[in-house]
Amino acid sequence: MIPTLTTKRLILRPPVFADFPAMEKLLTSERAKYMGGPYDSFAAWGLFCHDVACWHLFGHGALMIDLRLTGECVGQVGINHGPLFPEKELGWLLFEGHEGRGYAVEAAGALRDWAFAERGLPTLVSYVGPANMASIAVAERLGAVRDADAPRQDPEDLVFRHPHPVQASNPD
């Protein structure tokens, strides 16, 4: 049910319990400030479980990002939904030391394309804190555009809408 996707440099694979320590480290650190954190360990576990549960509840969820060359896990990309998200959200995070190499754009683009093609989603959004310049840049590199009218849980968030490829090529 949970796919494994590959790109030129990455393998996007289902999360496993062994991924939790790295996720917990990120979610309990200052690096989680743009994701509503930092969280305590119990909340980090809940978020990790949410990422897995989304697959069973909605047919999409989170995938871990591994480097094809070394197998090292460098982050996560996911489609979030449920009561925490007004719309289906394409999100990404990279573990410390793996930023600035295009992994987030490559992984998020692959999952976005899979969601449109395989799940038939009409659109996705990304909720981004206004000071999170790195994620704003990722959203823009993915071709997402600001949607000031989109619903959001946090009124401060910027919403970037990822148009469906068919809609983007046929705007009429």
C-alpha positions as a Markdown table, in Angstrom:
| # | Residue | x | y | z |
|---|---|---|---|---|
| 1 | Met | 0.0 | 0.0 | 0.0 |
| 2 | Ile | 2.9 | 2.4 | 0.8 |
| 3 | Pro | 5.0 | 3.0 | -2.4 |
| 4 | Thr | 8.7 | 3.3 | -2.8 |
| 5 | Leu | 9.6 | 6.1 | -5.2 |
| 6 | Thr | 13.0 | 6.6 | -6.8 |
| 7 | Thr | 14.6 | 9.7 | -8.4 |
| 8 | Lys | 18.0 | 10.3 | -9.8 |
| 9 | Arg | 19.6 | 10.7 | -6.4 |
| 10 | Leu | 17.0 | 9.5 | -3.9 |
| 11 | Ile | 14.9 | 6.6 | -2.7 |
| 12 | Leu | 11.6 | 7.6 | -1.0 |
| 13 | Arg | 10.6 | 4.7 | 1.2 |
| 14 | Pro | 8.0 | 3.9 | 3.9 |
| 15 | Pro | 8.9 | 4.9 | 7.4 |
| 16 | Val | 10.0 | 2.3 | 9.9 |
| 17 | Phe | 10.4 | 2.3 | 13.6 |
| 18 | Ala | 14.2 | 2.7 | 13.3 |
| 19 | Asp | 13.5 | 6.2 | 11.7 |
| 20 | Phe | 12.0 | 7.5 | 14.8 |
| 21 | Pro | 15.2 | 8.6 | 16.7 |
| 22 | Ala | 16.2 | 10.9 | 13.9 |
| 23 | Met | 12.7 | 12.3 | 13.6 |
| 24 | Glu | 12.5 | 12.7 | 17.4 |
| 25 | Lys | 15.9 | 14.6 | 17.4 |
| 26 | Leu | 14.6 | 17.0 | 14.8 |
| 27 | Leu | 11.1 | 17.5 | 16.2 |
| 28 | Thr | 12.5 | 18.1 | 19.8 |
| 29 | Ser | 15.0 | 20.6 | 18.5 |
| 30 | Glu | 14.9 | 24.3 | 17.6 |
| 31 | Arg | 14.9 | 23.1 | 13.9 |
| 32 | Ala | 11.1 | 22.3 | 14.5 |
| 33 | Lys | 10.2 | 25.9 | 15.1 |
| 34 | Tyr | 8.6 | 26.3 | 11.7 |
| 35 | Met | 6.6 | 23.1 | 12.3 |
| 36 | Gly | 5.0 | 24.3 | 15.6 |
| 37 | Gly | 7.8 | 22.9 | 17.7 |
| 38 | Pro | 10.0 | 22.2 | 19.3 |
| 39 | Tyr | 7.9 | 19.3 | 20.7 |
| 40 | Asp | 8.5 | 16.9 | 23.6 |
| 41 | Ser | 9.1 | 13.3 | 22.9 |
| 42 | Phe | 5.5 | 12.2 | 23.3 |
| 43 | Ala | 4.3 | 14.8 | 20.7 |
| 44 | Ala | 7.2 | 13.8 | 18.4 |
| 45 | Trp | 6.0 | 10.2 | 18.6 |
| 46 | Gly | 2.4 | 11.3 | 17.8 |
| 47 | Leu | 3.6 | 13.2 | 14.7 |
| 48 | Phe | 5.6 | 10.3 | 13.6 |
| 49 | Cys | 2.6 | 8.0 | 14.0 |
| 50 | His | 0.4 | 10.5 | 12.1 |
| 51 | Asp | 2.8 | 10.3 | 9.2 |
| 52 | Val | 2.4 | 6.5 | 9.0 |
| 53 | Ala | -1.4 | 6.5 | 9.8 |
| 54 | Cys | -2.1 | 8.9 | 6.9 |
| 55 | Trp | -1.3 | 6.0 | 4.5 |
| 56 | His | -4.0 | 3.8 | 6.0 |
| 57 | Leu | -6.5 | 6.6 | 6.5 |
| 58 | Phe | -6.1 | 8.6 | 3.3 |
| 59 | Gly | -3.9 | 6.6 | 0.9 |
| 60 | His | -1.0 | 9.0 | 1.2 |
| 61 | Gly | 1.4 | 9.9 | 4.0 |
| 62 | Ala | 5.1 | 10.4 | 4.7 |
| 63 | Leu | 8.1 | 8.8 | 3.0 |
| 64 | Met | 11.7 | 8.8 | 4.3 |
| 65 | Ile | 14.3 | 10.3 | 2.0 |
| 66 | Asp | 17.4 | 8.0 | 1.5 |
| 67 | Leu | 20.4 | 8.8 | -0.7 |
| 68 | Arg | 20.6 | 6.2 | -3.5 |
| 69 | Leu | 24.4 | 6.3 | -3.4 |
| 70 | Thr | 24.9 | 5.6 | 0.4 |
| 71 | Gly | 21.5 | 4.6 | 1.8 |
| 72 | Glu | 21.7 | 7.4 | 4.4 |
| 73 | Cys | 18.4 | 8.8 | 5.5 |
| 74 | Val | 18.5 | 12.6 | 5.1 |
| 75 | Gly | 14.9 | 13.6 | 5.8 |
| 76 | Gln | 11.2 | 13.1 | 5.1 |
| 77 | Val | 8.6 | 14.2 | 2.6 |
| 78 | Gly | 4.9 | 13.7 | 3.1 |
| 79 | Ile | 1.4 | 14.5 | 2.2 |
| 80 | Asn | -0.4 | 15.4 | 5.5 |
| 81 | His | -4.1 | 15.5 | 6.1 |
| 82 | Gly | -6.6 | 15.1 | 8.9 |
| 83 | Pro | -7.9 | 17.5 | 11.5 |
| 84 | Leu | -4.6 | 19.3 | 11.7 |
| 85 | Phe | -4.6 | 20.4 | 8.0 |
| 86 | Pro | -7.5 | 22.1 | 6.2 |
| 87 | Glu | -6.2 | 20.8 | 2.9 |
| 88 | Lys | -3.8 | 18.1 | 1.8 |
| 89 | Glu | -0.4 | 19.5 | 2.5 |
| 90 | Leu | 2.8 | 18.6 | 0.7 |
| 91 | Gly | 5.6 | 19.0 | 3.4 |
| 92 | Trp | 9.3 | 18.3 | 3.6 |
| 93 | Leu | 12.0 | 18.3 | 6.2 |
| 94 | Leu | 15.7 | 17.6 | 6.0 |
| 95 | Phe | 18.0 | 16.5 | 8.8 |
| 96 | Glu | 20.7 | 18.8 | 9.9 |
| 97 | Gly | 23.6 | 19.0 | 7.4 |
| 98 | His | 21.6 | 18.0 | 4.4 |
| 99 | Glu | 20.2 | 21.3 | 3.3 |
| 100 | Gly | 21.1 | 23.2 | 0.2 |
| 101 | Arg | 21.6 | 20.2 | -2.1 |
| 102 | Gly | 18.2 | 20.2 | -3.7 |
| 103 | Tyr | 17.0 | 17.0 | -1.9 |
| 104 | Ala | 13.8 | 18.7 | -0.7 |
| 105 | Val | 12.8 | 19.9 | -4.2 |
| 106 | Glu | 13.7 | 16.5 | -5.7 |
| 107 | Ala | 11.8 | 14.5 | -3.1 |
| 108 | Ala | 8.7 | 16.8 | -2.9 |
| 109 | Gly | 8.5 | 17.0 | -6.7 |
| 110 | Ala | 8.5 | 13.2 | -6.9 |
| 111 | Leu | 5.8 | 12.7 | -4.2 |
| 112 | Arg | 3.7 | 15.6 | -5.7 |
| 113 | Asp | 3.8 | 14.0 | -9.2 |
| 114 | Trp | 3.0 | 10.6 | -7.7 |
| 115 | Ala | 0.0 | 12.0 | -5.8 |
| 116 | Phe | -1.4 | 13.7 | -8.9 |
| 117 | Ala | -0.8 | 10.7 | -11.2 |
| 118 | Glu | -1.6 | 7.8 | -8.9 |
| 119 | Arg | -4.0 | 9.2 | -6.3 |
| 120 | Gly | -5.7 | 11.7 | -8.6 |
| 121 | Leu | -5.4 | 14.6 | -6.2 |
| 122 | Pro | -6.6 | 17.9 | -7.8 |
| 123 | Thr | -4.2 | 20.1 | -5.9 |
| 124 | Leu | -1.8 | 20.2 | -2.9 |
| 125 | Val | -0.8 | 23.1 | -0.7 |
| 126 | Ser | 2.3 | 23.7 | 1.5 |
| 127 | Tyr | 1.9 | 25.7 | 4.7 |
| 128 | Val | 5.1 | 27.7 | 5.3 |
| 129 | Gly | 6.0 | 30.0 | 8.2 |
| 130 | Pro | 6.7 | 33.5 | 6.8 |
| 131 | Ala | 10.2 | 33.5 | 8.2 |
| 132 | Asn | 11.1 | 30.1 | 6.7 |
| 133 | Met | 13.0 | 31.3 | 3.7 |
| 134 | Ala | 14.4 | 27.9 | 2.8 |
| 135 | Ser | 10.9 | 26.3 | 2.6 |
| 136 | Ile | 9.5 | 29.3 | 0.7 |
| 137 | Ala | 12.3 | 28.8 | -1.8 |
| 138 | Val | 11.5 | 25.0 | -2.1 |
| 139 | Ala | 7.8 | 25.8 | -2.7 |
| 140 | Glu | 8.7 | 28.3 | -5.4 |
| 141 | Arg | 11.2 | 26.0 | -7.1 |
| 142 | Leu | 8.4 | 23.4 | -7.2 |
| 143 | Gly | 6.2 | 25.9 | -9.1 |
| 144 | Ala | 3.8 | 26.5 | -6.3 |
| 145 | Val | 2.2 | 29.9 | -6.0 |
| 146 | Arg | 1.0 | 31.9 | -3.0 |
| 147 | Asp | -2.7 | 31.5 | -2.3 |
| 148 | Ala | -3.7 | 34.2 | 0.1 |
| 149 | Asp | -7.3 | 33.0 | 0.2 |
| 150 | Ala | -6.6 | 29.4 | 1.2 |
| 151 | Pro | -7.7 | 28.1 | 4.6 |
| 152 | Arg | -5.0 | 27.5 | 7.1 |
| 153 | Gln | -4.8 | 26.4 | 10.7 |
| 154 | Asp | -2.2 | 29.0 | 11.7 |
| 155 | Pro | -3.2 | 32.4 | 10.4 |
| 156 | Glu | 0.4 | 33.4 | 10.1 |
| 157 | Asp | 1.3 | 30.7 | 7.7 |
| 158 | Leu | 1.8 | 31.4 | 4.0 |
| 159 | Val | 0.0 | 28.9 | 1.7 |
| 160 | Phe | 1.6 | 27.8 | -1.5 |
| 161 | Arg | -0.6 | 26.0 | -3.9 |
| 162 | His | 0.8 | 23.3 | -6.2 |
| 163 | Pro | -1.3 | 23.2 | -9.3 |
| 164 | His | -2.1 | 19.9 | -10.9 |
| 165 | Pro | 0.1 | 19.5 | -14.0 |
| 166 | Val | -2.9 | 19.2 | -16.3 |
| 167 | Gln | -4.4 | 22.4 | -14.8 |
| 168 | Ala | -1.1 | 24.1 | -15.1 |
| 169 | Ser | -0.8 | 23.3 | -18.8 |
| 170 | Asn | -4.4 | 24.0 | -19.6 |
| 171 | Pro | -5.4 | 27.1 | -17.5 |
| 172 | Asp | -8.8 | 27.5 | -19.2 |
